[in-house]
């Protein structure tokens, strides 16, 4: 994969999950049979938060996509409400996007890499572990792999979970916690043997860097990039660093 000198084209796209509409954006250079890079946003966010990564991946020759999870944030343009969202619905959303993109003429579906930040990183980790035959690798930015652990710590008994509750300034249903409690991401990711890139800031107060350090010991083929002083979410120079590391990773594995 090489840097593309052709103009980057942008277009919106929609696909369906049942009767729900998933809205997203494609960035790509000219060309045919391009590799696919999907970038997943985090909790209470939307595709705007990962567009810089998506554009950067398009510049190196990918057909790159970002999208809004259904109910994944208060500003989501996709269908659904925040109280409909669980980790399982986000896995279904990602699967719908992958299936939609695989049918497009301009892409090579055998050259798919998925990236995700925070909760989107957890969704990416689970999806790639469950569908290793579909992907060449995964890129996880401060991934929320401890969300299931936190849910079990907060609610030792599922009967204690209220019908709805506010979490990080967003209202979710009790089902969100019920689903999280039943997941075991650490066991699931242990089976994934494709290349993984972990990127984490040393000053992350929401997802401790120890989460990625633990993942590094579990994955079969992983490397970790540490960004000194960076918190939860990368900005300015830190985001540029993350983009360059993602580009280098893709150039290495897409041979």
C-alpha positions as CSV (number, residue, x, y, z in Angstrom):
1,X,0.0,0.0,0.0
2,X,1.4,3.4,-1.0
3,X,0.5,7.0,-0.4
4,X,-2.1,8.0,-2.9
5,X,-1.5,11.3,-4.8
6,X,-5.0,11.3,-6.3
7,X,-7.7,13.5,-4.7
8,X,-9.6,12.0,-1.8
9,X,-13.3,11.7,-2.6
10,X,-15.9,12.0,0.1
11,X,-19.4,10.7,0.0
12,X,-22.1,9.7,2.5
13,X,-23.5,6.2,2.6
14,X,-26.3,4.4,4.4
15,X,-26.9,0.8,5.0
16,X,-29.6,-1.1,7.0
17,X,-29.7,-3.3,10.0
18,X,-33.2,-4.7,9.9
19,X,-35.4,-1.6,9.8
20,X,-32.6,0.7,11.3
21,X,-30.5,3.0,9.1
22,X,-26.8,3.3,9.7
23,X,-25.3,6.5,8.3
24,X,-21.7,7.0,7.6
25,X,-19.0,8.6,5.4
26,X,-16.6,7.1,2.9
27,X,-13.2,8.7,2.0
28,X,-11.2,7.2,-0.8
29,X,-8.7,7.9,-3.6
30,X,-9.3,7.0,-7.2
31,X,-8.8,3.3,-8.0
32,X,-10.3,-0.1,-8.0
33,X,-10.1,-3.1,-5.6
34,X,-8.9,-0.8,-2.8
35,X,-8.3,-2.2,0.7
36,X,-11.0,-1.3,3.3
37,X,-10.4,0.4,6.6
38,X,-13.4,0.9,9.0
39,X,-13.0,3.2,12.0
40,X,-15.4,2.9,14.9
41,X,-16.2,5.7,17.3
42,X,-16.5,5.4,21.1
43,X,-19.3,5.7,23.7
44,X,-21.4,8.9,23.5
45,X,-19.5,9.9,20.3
46,X,-20.1,9.8,16.6
47,X,-18.2,9.5,13.3
48,X,-17.0,13.1,13.6
49,X,-14.6,12.0,16.4
50,X,-12.8,9.6,14.1
51,X,-12.9,11.3,10.8
52,X,-9.3,12.5,10.9
53,X,-8.2,8.9,11.2
54,X,-10.5,7.9,8.4
55,X,-9.1,10.6,6.1
56,X,-5.5,9.7,6.9
57,X,-6.2,6.1,6.0
58,X,-7.7,7.1,2.7
59,X,-4.6,9.1,1.9
60,X,-2.5,6.0,1.9
61,X,-4.8,4.2,-0.5
62,X,-7.6,2.8,1.6
63,X,-11.3,3.0,0.9
64,X,-11.9,4.3,4.5
65,X,-15.2,4.5,6.3
66,X,-16.6,5.9,9.6
67,X,-20.2,5.7,10.7
68,X,-22.5,6.4,13.6
69,X,-23.5,3.4,15.8
70,X,-27.3,3.2,16.2
71,X,-28.0,4.9,19.5
72,X,-24.2,5.2,20.1
73,X,-24.3,8.9,21.0
74,X,-26.6,11.8,21.6
75,X,-25.6,13.3,18.2
76,X,-25.8,10.1,16.2
77,X,-27.3,10.4,12.7
78,X,-28.2,6.7,12.6
79,X,-31.5,5.3,13.7
80,X,-32.2,4.2,17.3
81,X,-32.0,5.8,20.7
82,X,-29.3,5.6,23.4
83,X,-31.5,3.3,25.4
84,X,-31.6,0.8,22.5
85,X,-27.8,0.5,22.4
86,X,-25.8,-2.3,23.8
87,X,-22.4,-3.8,22.9
88,X,-24.3,-6.5,21.0
89,X,-26.3,-3.9,18.9
90,X,-23.0,-2.2,18.1
91,X,-21.5,-5.6,17.0
92,X,-24.5,-6.0,14.8
93,X,-24.1,-2.5,13.4
94,X,-20.5,-3.2,12.5
95,X,-21.4,-6.5,10.9
96,X,-24.0,-4.7,8.7
97,X,-21.4,-2.1,7.6
98,X,-18.8,-4.9,6.8
99,X,-21.4,-6.8,4.8
100,X,-22.5,-3.6,2.9
101,X,-18.9,-2.6,2.0
102,X,-17.9,-6.1,0.9
103,X,-20.4,-5.8,-2.0
104,X,-19.0,-2.6,-3.4
105,X,-17.1,-2.9,-6.7
106,X,-14.3,-0.5,-5.8
107,X,-13.1,-2.5,-2.8
108,X,-11.2,-5.7,-2.2
109,X,-13.1,-7.3,0.7
110,X,-10.2,-9.6,1.5
111,X,-8.1,-6.6,2.5
112,X,-10.2,-5.4,5.5
113,X,-8.8,-3.8,8.7
114,X,-11.0,-2.4,11.5
115,X,-10.0,0.2,14.0
116,X,-11.9,1.5,17.0
117,X,-11.5,3.9,19.9
118,X,-12.6,3.4,23.5
119,X,-15.9,1.4,23.4
120,X,-15.5,1.2,19.7
121,X,-12.2,-0.4,20.4
122,X,-13.9,-3.1,22.5
123,X,-16.5,-3.6,19.7
124,X,-13.6,-3.9,17.2
125,X,-11.7,-6.4,19.4
126,X,-14.8,-8.6,19.9
127,X,-15.8,-8.4,16.2
128,X,-12.4,-9.3,14.9
129,X,-12.0,-12.1,17.4
130,X,-15.4,-13.5,16.3
131,X,-14.7,-13.1,12.6
132,X,-11.0,-13.5,12.1
133,X,-11.4,-14.9,8.5
134,X,-12.8,-11.5,7.4
135,X,-10.0,-9.2,8.5
136,X,-6.2,-8.8,8.1
137,X,-5.8,-7.0,11.4
138,X,-7.2,-4.6,14.1
139,X,-6.2,-1.2,15.4
140,X,-7.3,-0.4,18.9
141,X,-7.0,3.1,20.4
142,X,-7.4,3.2,24.2
143,X,-9.8,0.2,23.9
144,X,-12.4,-0.2,26.5
145,X,-11.7,-3.9,27.1
146,X,-12.5,-3.5,30.8
147,X,-16.1,-2.4,30.3
148,X,-17.4,-5.9,31.1
149,X,-15.3,-6.1,34.2
150,X,-16.5,-2.7,35.4
151,X,-20.2,-3.7,34.8
152,X,-19.7,-6.8,37.0
153,X,-18.0,-4.7,39.7
154,X,-20.8,-2.1,39.6
155,X,-23.6,-4.7,39.6
156,X,-22.6,-8.0,41.2
157,X,-26.2,-9.1,40.8
158,X,-28.2,-8.4,37.6
159,X,-31.3,-7.8,39.7
160,X,-29.7,-4.6,41.0
161,X,-29.6,-3.0,37.6
162,X,-32.2,-0.2,37.1
163,X,-34.3,0.0,34.0
164,X,-32.4,3.1,32.8
165,X,-29.5,5.0,34.2
166,X,-27.1,7.8,33.3
167,X,-23.6,6.8,32.4
168,X,-21.0,9.4,31.3
169,X,-23.7,12.0,30.5
170,X,-25.8,9.6,28.4
171,X,-28.9,7.7,29.3
172,X,-28.6,3.9,28.7
173,X,-30.9,1.0,29.5
174,X,-30.3,-1.6,32.1
175,X,-29.9,-4.0,29.2
176,X,-26.6,-2.2,28.3
177,X,-25.2,-3.4,31.7
178,X,-26.8,-6.8,31.5
179,X,-25.1,-7.5,28.2
180,X,-21.8,-6.2,29.3
181,X,-21.8,-8.4,32.4
182,X,-22.2,-11.5,30.3
183,X,-19.2,-10.8,28.1
184,X,-15.6,-12.0,28.6
185,X,-13.5,-9.9,26.2
186,X,-10.2,-11.1,27.6
187,X,-11.0,-14.8,26.8
188,X,-12.4,-13.9,23.4
189,X,-9.4,-11.8,22.2
190,X,-7.0,-14.6,23.1
191,X,-8.1,-16.6,20.0
192,X,-7.3,-13.8,17.6
193,X,-4.0,-14.4,15.8
194,X,-4.0,-11.6,13.2
195,X,-1.8,-8.5,13.7
196,X,-3.1,-5.9,16.3
197,X,-1.9,-2.4,16.9
198,X,-2.6,-0.9,20.4
199,X,-2.3,2.9,20.9
200,X,-2.7,4.4,24.4
201,X,-1.9,7.6,26.2
202,X,-0.1,7.4,29.5
203,X,-2.5,9.9,31.2
204,X,-5.8,8.2,30.2
205,X,-8.1,8.6,33.2
206,X,-11.1,6.7,31.7
207,X,-9.4,3.6,30.2
208,X,-6.2,3.1,32.2
209,X,-3.1,2.3,30.1
210,X,-2.9,-1.0,32.0
211,X,-5.9,-2.2,29.9
212,X,-3.8,-2.1,26.7
213,X,-0.8,-3.5,28.5
214,X,-2.8,-6.5,29.6
215,X,-4.1,-6.9,26.0
216,X,-0.6,-6.9,24.7
217,X,0.2,-10.0,26.8
218,X,-2.9,-11.8,25.6
219,X,-2.9,-11.2,21.8
220,X,-0.7,-13.5,19.7
221,X,0.7,-10.8,17.4
222,X,0.4,-7.3,18.9
223,X,2.5,-4.2,19.3
224,X,1.8,-1.2,21.5
225,X,2.5,2.4,20.9
226,X,2.5,4.6,24.0
227,X,1.9,8.4,23.7
228,X,3.4,10.2,26.7
229,X,1.0,12.6,28.5
230,X,-2.0,11.8,26.2
231,X,-5.4,11.3,27.8
232,X,-8.6,9.6,26.7
233,X,-8.9,10.9,23.1
234,X,-6.0,12.2,21.0
235,X,-5.7,15.8,19.8
236,X,-3.3,17.8,17.8
237,X,0.2,16.3,17.8
238,X,-1.0,13.2,19.6
239,X,-3.6,12.5,17.0
240,X,-1.0,13.0,14.2
241,X,1.2,10.5,16.0
242,X,-1.6,8.0,16.1
243,X,-2.4,8.6,12.4
244,X,1.2,7.9,11.4
245,X,1.4,4.8,13.5
246,X,-1.9,3.5,12.0
247,X,-0.6,4.3,8.5
248,X,2.7,2.4,9.1
249,X,0.8,-0.6,10.5
250,X,-1.4,-0.8,7.5
251,X,1.5,-0.5,5.1
252,X,3.2,-3.3,6.9
253,X,0.3,-5.8,7.0
254,X,-1.3,-5.1,3.6
255,X,1.3,-6.7,1.4
